[in-house]
Amino acid sequence: MKTKQQSASQLFEINESLQQVLFAVIVLLCLFSIISPPIALLLGVVLVNVFGNPFVEFNGKAITFLLQFSVVGLGFGMNASSAISAGKEGFILTVFSIFSTLIFGFLLGKWLKTEKKTSHLISCGTAICGGSAIAAISPVIKSDENQTSIALGVIFILNSIALFVFPFIGHQLDLSQKDFGLWCAIAIHDTSSVVGAANKYGAEALQIATTVKLARALWIIPISIITALIFKNKNSKIKIPYFIGLFVLAMLLNSYVPNISHFSPHIVNIAKIGLTITLFLIGATLNFNTLKTVGVKPLLQGIFLWIFIAVLALIAIIFLK
């Protein structure tokens, strides 16, 4: 039986078996590295809007698992000393950008008259780590399904654009691998798009971006506590991103256990394939219904916030070295 999401978004009526075949073909293209992460994302968007998504019920769980698996796998391609150095350099910029984005997001929400909880979710998603932050903050403020889905819709739409726009801007400005990695870790919402954009730019950019982004994701914990105090929900549960610990463990093993280095390149390649499939699945959630549900005010808030943090971070990286 077709879901409301499928019937409202797909342009051609085809049977479910054919939908599944098309879906499987694209996943196979990802498995054999025939298509790049940005193209995988684009194919996901095209698939869901033209033919529909036969596995829409499983998308969310698959995205969460594959993203976490891929991030941990990428840890086997990183060096602990380099990661610590990158983390130290990005720390001050991370703190400043997070709190300035949250403050600006609050003011924007007031000005645009965006619904309070939706506004806060968009601000947290932009400031910290996109969908992961929204998923963590939602139970803290006890947002309803509509508020959460609108915030996620805004973040996913802008993430998709970032995957194409950021590498292009980076090359136009002739940013170094180091500067681009730091910039996209600060200015792109979701870890998936950060890693996808950085991977497209280069190996050094990927290492810096992943490390800084995951360190940034740890700010979910203090921001969740602050949020609970603001919204006066003292009994709210705070979700801790445990997979970051596994990423750190993988990085330490790769850095200090000699025998691991023989297998590390293969693990990293598998992780990159997992990321490509993740981006395809994210694209397969972006149907026309998402755009309709989001609305103008939340989307404007997300765009203004995104421009704010992207420009602010870029100026800081280029001129305040």
N, C-alpha and C positions, 0 to 999 in steps of 0.2 A: 504494500500500500504506500502511496506517495505521501510524504509529509507536506504540511502547509508551506514549509520553507522551500522545498523542491518545486512544488507546483507554481509558486509565486515567482521564482527566480529563473527557472530554465526556459529557454526559448524553443527548444525542440522536444517533442514528446517521443521518447524512445523507451524500450522496455528496460527493466532493472538489470537484466543480465548483460545487456550491451553497456550500460552505465558502469557496471562492475569491471567489464573487460577494459574499457577506456581508462578507468582508474588504475587497474593493475598494470597496464602498458606504461603509464607515466611513472609508476613506482619502479618498474623494471628499468626504465631509462635512468632514473635516479640511482638505482643500485649499481649500474655499470658506468656511472659517472659520465653519461653521454650528454646530460644537460647540467648547466650551472645552477647554483642556488637561486639567483634572481629569476632565471627562466622557469625554474620549478614553481616558484611563487606565482608567476604570471600564468602558467599553465593551470594551476589550481583555481585561480580566479576565473579563467575562461571556462574551464570544465564545469564549475558549479553554476555559472550563469547561463551557459549554453545548453548543457545536458543534465545538470543536477548532480547531487552528491549521494550515492547509494549507501554511504557509510556515515552519514551525518551524526548518528547516535554515538559512534565510537571516536569521532574526531578529537574531542576534548581530551580524553584519556590518552589517546595515542600521541597527541602533541606534547602533553606533559611528560610522558615516559621517554619519548624519543629525544626531547630537548635535554632532559636531565642526563640521559645516557650519553648523548653526544658531548655535552659539556665535560662530564667526567672523563670521557675518552680523550678529549683535547688536552686534558691535564698531563697525559703521557708524552705530549710534545713540548712541554714547557720546562724551563730551568728555574729552580727555586730562587737562586740569587738574582736573576734577571727580573723575576716576578716581584720580589721584595723591593727592588729598586724602582720598578714601575709603579708599585702600590704607594710607595712613599711620595713619589713625585706627583701622583694624582690625588693624594689625600686632601690637601688644602682646597684644590679646585672642586673636588667631590663635595666636601662639606659646604663650601660657599654656594655651589650650584644647586644643591638639594634644598637648602633653606631659602635661597632667593627665589627659586621656582615655586616652592610652596606658598610663600608670601605673595608673589605676583599672581599665582593661581587663585588665591583667596580674593584678591582685589579684582581680578578679572571676572570671577564668578559673581561678585557683588554688582559689578558694572553691567554685565550681560544678563544678570538676573537668572543665572543657571541654578537649577535645583541644588540645594546645599550639599547633599550627600554625593550626588553625581559630580558636582564641581570638585569636591575633595578627592574623590576617586581618580578623576582625570589628572588632578594636580600631583597626586602621589604616584600615579603611573608614569607621568612625564618626569618627575623628579628622581625616581629610584630605578625601577626596572620593569616598566610596562605592565603586562598582564599578571606577572607574578606578584607585583605590589598590590594590584587591584584585588587579586584573589586573597591576599593576606589581610588587607584592610577591610574588605567587605564585611566579614563577620564581626569585626571590631566595632564598626559603626551601625551594624545590623541593617545594611542596605537591602532593598528588595531586588527581585530578579530584573526588573526593568531598569533600575538605577545602575546595577552592575553591568548589564548587557550593553547599555548605552556607552558607559565608560570604556568597556572592552572594545566596542565597535570603533570608537574614536581612535584608540591606541593602535588597533590592528590596521586601520586604514592608513594612518600616518607612518606606521612601521613599514608597510608595503612600499610606500613612496620613498622612504629613506633608503631602502636597499638599492634603489637605482640612482637616487639623487646624490647621496654622500660620496660615493667613489668618483662620480663625475666632477663634483665641486673640488674634491681633494686633488684630482689631477690638474684641474684648471688653475688652482692656487699653488700647484707644485709642492704640496705638503709632503714632508718626509714620512717614512713609515711610522716612526715614533709619534709624530704629531697627529697623524691621521688616526692611529690606534687610540690615542688618548681622547681625541675629539669625538669619535663615534661612540666610545664607551660612555662619554658624558652626555652626548646630545641625542642618541638614538634610544628609544624606549626599551624594547624587548631584547633580551640576551640573544635570541635567535637571529634577529636582524643585525645586531651589533657584530656577531660572529660572521654572519654572511657577508656583510659589507667589508669587514676587515680582511676576511679570507680572500675576497676579490682583489683587495689592494696589495696584499703581500704577507709573507710569513711573519715578519717582525711586527707588523701592524696587528696581525691576529693574536700574537702572544700578549702584547701590551693591552689590547682592547679586552680580551677575555679576562685577564687578571684584574684590571681596573673595574670592569663591569661587575664581576663577582664580588669584589670587595665592596662595591657600591650597593650591591643587593643586600648585604648584611645590615644596611641602614633600615631595612624593613622592621627590624626589632625595635630600635628606639623610636622610630616614627609611629609604629603601632601603639607603643606605650603612650606617647604624646597624644595621639589620636583618641585613645581610650579616655584620657583625662579631659580632652576638649569636648568630646561627645558624652562624657559622664557615663561610660559603660565600663565600670570597674571589673565586672566579672567576665569580660570578653576574652576569648581565647586568642592567643597570638601564634600564628603559624611561622615556624622557623625553617628556612630553606636548608634542610640537612644535606642535600646533594652537594652543596658547596664544600662541606667537609670531605666528601669523597673526591672532589676535584683536587683539593689540597693534598690529600693522601696520594693520589695518582702522580701529582707533580713531584712530591718528595721521593716516591719510588723511582721515578724516571731520573731524578737528580743524583740520588745516592745509592741506588742498587744497580751495579754495573750490568748484570745479566738482563735487566729489564730493557735496556737500550736496544737489544736485538729484536724485540717484539714491538717496541714503541711506535715505529713508523706505520706498521700495519694497523695497530689500534687506532692511531690518529686518522688514518685513511677511512676506517670503518666509521669513526665518529663524524667525519665530514660528510660521508654518505647519509648517515642518520640525520644530520642537520639539513641536508638538501631535501630529504623526504619530509622533515618537519615543516620546512617552508612551503612545500607543496600542499601539505595538509592545512596549514594556516591559510593559504590562498583559497583552498576549497571551502573555507568558512565565510569568505567575503562575497556574499551575494547581494543582490539589489535590496533585499529586505533589510540588510545591515545598514545601508545608507539611509533608507527610509526611517528606520527606527532611531537612528542617532539624533536627527534634528539639527537645526542650524546653530543654535546657541552653544550646545556642548562641542560641536565640531569647530566653531570659531574659537572657543576657549582653548581647545586642544592645539589648533594651528598657531594661535598667538603665543601660547606657552612654548611650543616647539621652536618657533622662530626665536623667541627670547633666549632659551637655553642654548640653542645652536650658535647664535651670534655671540652671545656672552662667552661661551666656552672657546670659540674660535679666536676671538680677540685676546682672551687671556693666554691661550697657547702660543699665538704668533707674537704678541707684543710684550708679554710679561715673563719671558723665559729667564 
